[in-house]
Amino acid sequence: MPDWSLYFPITDPTLIFFVVLLIILFSPIVMGRLRIPHLIGLVLAGIVVGKYGLNILNRDDSFELFGRVGLFYIMFLAGLEMDLEGLKKNRMRVGIFGLLTFSLPMVLTVWASLSILHLSMQASMLIGCMMASNTLIAYPIVGRYGLQRSTASTLSVGSSMISLFLALVVLAAIVNSAQGTSSWAFWLLFVAKIVVFCAFMLVVIPRFTRWFLRKYSDAVMQFTFVMAILFLSAALSDFIGLEGIFGAFFAGLVMNRFIPKVSPLMNRIEFTGNAIFIPYFLIGVGMLINIRLLFHGSTILTIMLCLVIFGTLGKALAAYATTSFFRMPRLWGDLMFGLTSAHAAGAIAMVMVGIGLEVSPGHTLLDNEVLNGVVLMILFTCIISSVITENAARKLRLHEKENPTPRNEGDDEKILVAVKYPEYADSLITLATLMRDSRLNRGLIALNVVYDDINASKNQEDGRRLMEHIKHTCSAADVPVQTQVRIATNIANGIKHAFREFQASEIIMGLHFHPEVSKGFWGQFTQSLYNGLNRQIIIARIMQPLNTVRKIVVAVPSRAEFEPGFNRWLERMARMSRNLDCRIEFHGRDKSLALIHEFITNRHPNVRAEYVEMKHWNELPELAANIKSDHIFVVVTARKGTISFKTALENLPHEIDQYFSGRSIMIIYPDQYGESSELMTFAEPQHTEERSAYDWLRDKLRKKQKTLI
């Protein structure tokens, strides 16, 4: 019989990484068949392969490093995916839940430690801090079900940070009291460091981030920059006396509005964390756990049971008391309890502080029995948290399917993005991604139309390369896309034919920048397109990365609410504002603003919308003074002969050139009544001129008059 002990534990880094990858690969498969949350499978696998199990792997420095990164990643993603507007609106709920989820477990575990475990007051308070805080170990489950922005998730994440902060403050007080250094000077310095840290993160980092994202568009550089900010914040948080996990979460909050949920950058961040770092952390937690200690005496078992029972009871009471007080659904309480009931590396860090804190010669605040009890507590609370969160998230999703929210009138959504120039492609695709409804899970259509001339073959090849680039961009954002390069003798007709073939609902296209191509404002074919097609057309000129936009300003003409496409463009603007987490300001008549306010309040209550009366369309140039370089100016216009059309709209190209030069703009032609696109055939070219002979003659006479003067 071979002596297997000669081969284990594995010490070769390559084999260690290979075994970890096998665990990450097969854990979801096995746990899925057993209908157990796969997070538990990763922890159990860590127990099996660790030194307290089969001793296959040593918990070397890689587990320490990747495990710490994984813990930071969980907290960072929680802050990054949090609905900040929902957090503001629910700040009272978050505050009350945070205080309850801190105080109730604290009181119960301190009482149990004093009366059952017979520990000192300082030791009991330290254990109370461990159980009052929590680790969002089950947060990846919430992400898998797409509930990151649900109210229950927002309350759970916000309250977790409050309880963690309070626990760290109490921990600092315990440490300094035991060391005899606690004084008003210490607390003054402690508060000053926290204030400086928060000011740096809230004032300096956003400005630096906005500058960097504008200047550098390379995907690798942006990802590396975000990671650098994450670990800088965690390191600074450690330096001022708070745990690094608090800094990681704070970094997520600060970076929240710069990384839209539907962006390729967010997809890369989530993928990297969920594929490597977070599983590494969970396996490392499992490797710390020694199941055999359950059978070695009653002291460790008593400690573990006290922590699990009273700590978990406190978290449950806090969650269900909050839902009862605010009359929230019971399922929300289940999710809140599940997310806030787990303890992991934070508890280990706190108990290690107690073990290293000498209160008298040869005696530390906590001993190894407490350490072992805490490690076993981690196993059971992780199981409890994962099971409850999985069940609650599944039931919430099923409940949403059984009681679907009212669908919008634009649920025929199929966005066609007409791209001609490579330098506009990324901006237009990002714009379409921000506007699409992810619930419908319908892909985009990217179209490149080239002239049927002697350069057609070369232009076709250029178009194919452009479409490959667009496929790569959409793949990075996990957005399906169909692409087509087609030849046409008339570009506008080529787009209209493709629109009909793909049964698209609207078009997004760029406003040309090239004066050598066409000296006109609209370019060569845009007028023919919006006059020959009655569906929504959005023409955009994006001058900066969309994730750095701070405000969207929308000018709405009078009677726009009577147009058939009113809800469609308003839905697109609301989604864009929500995904960018930026303010949106509507300018228009009172009647129009009242209906816009009602729409936003009912369908997108978390959008930060403002409403400003614009009594006359001639006030449009006055808005230019308030349009900054990081704003987007949106004009809702109309085709001739429609309800909201006015003569002043004919001067729109001149006003944009004169007053909004160098600014990001969008011009929206809403849906209109009519079936021109359905009646179109290849035999009937659909070309209509915007300017009549009378308009041409009038302009000629005006120019002649100016030269004479």
C-alpha positions, 0 to 999 in steps of 0.5 A: 500500500502506498503511503499517501501521507508522502503526497499530502498536503499538496504544496505545489502552487500549481496543483493547489490552484488546480484543486481549488478550481476543481472545487469551484467547478464541481461544487455548484453541480453537486450542491445543485443536485442536492438542492443545497446553496452552492455557497455551503458546498464551497465551505464544506469542501474547504472543511474536507480538503483542509488540515482538519479534514483529509489534509489535501491542501495547506491553508497557505498564503494564497488562501490568506491573500485571495480570501481577504480579496474575496471578503473585500469583493463581497463588501465592494459589490454590495456597495457597488450594486446598492440602490442609492436612491432607494437607500435615501428614501429608506434611510429611516428603515435602514437606521432603525434596522441597523440599530436593532440588528446591532443592539439585540444580538449584542445584548443577548450574547453579552447576557449569555456570555456573562451568565452561561459562559461566565466570561468577564464583561470585557470578553463578553462585550467583545463577543457581543461585537462579533455577533452584532456585526455580520458578513454578507456571505449570502450576498452572491445568492441575491445577485444570482436572483437579480435582487440586489436593488430590492428594498429588502437587500438595500435594508440588509446591506445598509443595516449591515454597515451600520452594525459593523461600524458600531461594532468596530467602534465598541471594539476600539473602546474595548481594546483601548480600555484593556490597554489603559490608553482610552482617553478623550484624546484617543477618541478625538483623534479617532473621530478626526481620522474617520472624518478625514477618511470620509472626506477624502473618499467623498470629495477627492476620489469621485473627482479623480475617478471622473477624470480618469474614466474620461481620459482612459477608455481601455477596459483593462486600465479601467478595471485596474483603476477600480481595483486600486481604489477598492484596496486603497479604501480598505487599506486606509480604513484599516489604518484609521482603526476600522476593518478593511471590509468597511473601507471596501464597502465605502469604496463601493458606495463612492464608485456606485454611480460611475459603474452602471449595472449594465456596463461592461466594466460592471460585468468584468468586476462581477465575473472576476469576483464570482469566478475566483476571489469569492469562492477562494474566500469561502473555501478558506473559511471552511479550511479553518473549521475543525468539526472534530472539536464538537466531540472534544469536551462540552465547553467548546460545544457550549460556546458554539451553541450560545453564540449560534442560538443567541446571536441568530435569535437577535438577528431574527428578532431585529429583521422581523421586528423591523418588517412588522413595525414598517408593515413590510412583507414577511418574505422581506423579513426572511431575506433580511434575516438571511443576509444579516445572520452570517459571520465569517472573517470579521468574527475571526479578526475580532476573536484574534484581537481578544486572543492577542490582548493581554489583560494580566501577565499570562492571561489574554482576554479570550482563550483558544476554546472561545476561538474554536467555538467561534470557528464552529459558529461560523460554519453553522451561521453560514449554513443558516444564512445561505439556506434562508437567503436562497429560499427567500430569494427564490420565493420573491422571484416566484412571487414577482412572476405570479404578480408581474408589474404592469408592462409598459406600452413599449414592450415591443422593444427591439432597438436598432443601432445604426453605426457608420463611424467607429469613433461613435460606435461604443457610445451608441452601443452603451447608450442603447444598453442603458436604455434597454429593458433587461427584464425582456432580455432582448438583444440589440441590432447593430447595423452598418449600411454602405453605399453601392459604389466602387468602394463597396467591397472595402467599406463592407470589410470595414463594416465587418470589423466594426461589427466584430468590435460591437459584438465584443463590446456587447459580449463584455456587457452580457448583452445579446446583439445581432449585426448586419452589414448591408449594401444600399444605393440609398443609406436611409432606405437601407436603414428603413429596410433593415428596420422592417426586416428585424421588426425593430421598435426604434433607432439610435444613431449618431449625429455626424461630426464630419463637415467634409462629409456634409455641411448640413447639420443633419448629414446626408440622409437623416432628414429623409430617415425621420420623415420617412419613418414614423417610429422613434428615432434618437440622434445622439452626439456623445462628447464624453463617457456616459458613466461620468454624466452627472445630469440629464436635461430634457426640453419637452415641447408643449402638447408632447403628452398627446403624441403616441410615442410619449411613454416610450421616450420617457421610459428610455430617459428614466431607464438611462437616468436610473442606470447612470444614477444621475439626476434628470431635469425636465423643462416644459409646460405645467400640463406636460410636467404633471404627466411626466411626474406621474409617470416617473413616480409610478414606474420609476420612483427611485429616479432623481427627477426635477421639474422646471416650468418652461413657458415658451419654447423660445427659452431654449437658448437660456438653458445653455448657460446651465448645461455643463460638460458632464451634462447631456442635453436632450431635445424632444422634437416632432415631425412636421404636421404632428400635434406637438410640432411648432415653427420654432423647431425649424431653428433647432439645428441653428440653436444647437450649433450656436448655443450647445456647441461642444456639449453632449446632446440627444434629439428624439423624434417620438413615435407618430401615427402612420404605417409608412414603414409597413407600406414600404417596398424596394420598388418604392423609394421612401425619400421625403425632403424636409425643406420645401422650395418655399423654404429654400427661396425664403432662406435665399432672400434672407441671405440676400437681404443681409448682404445688402445691409 
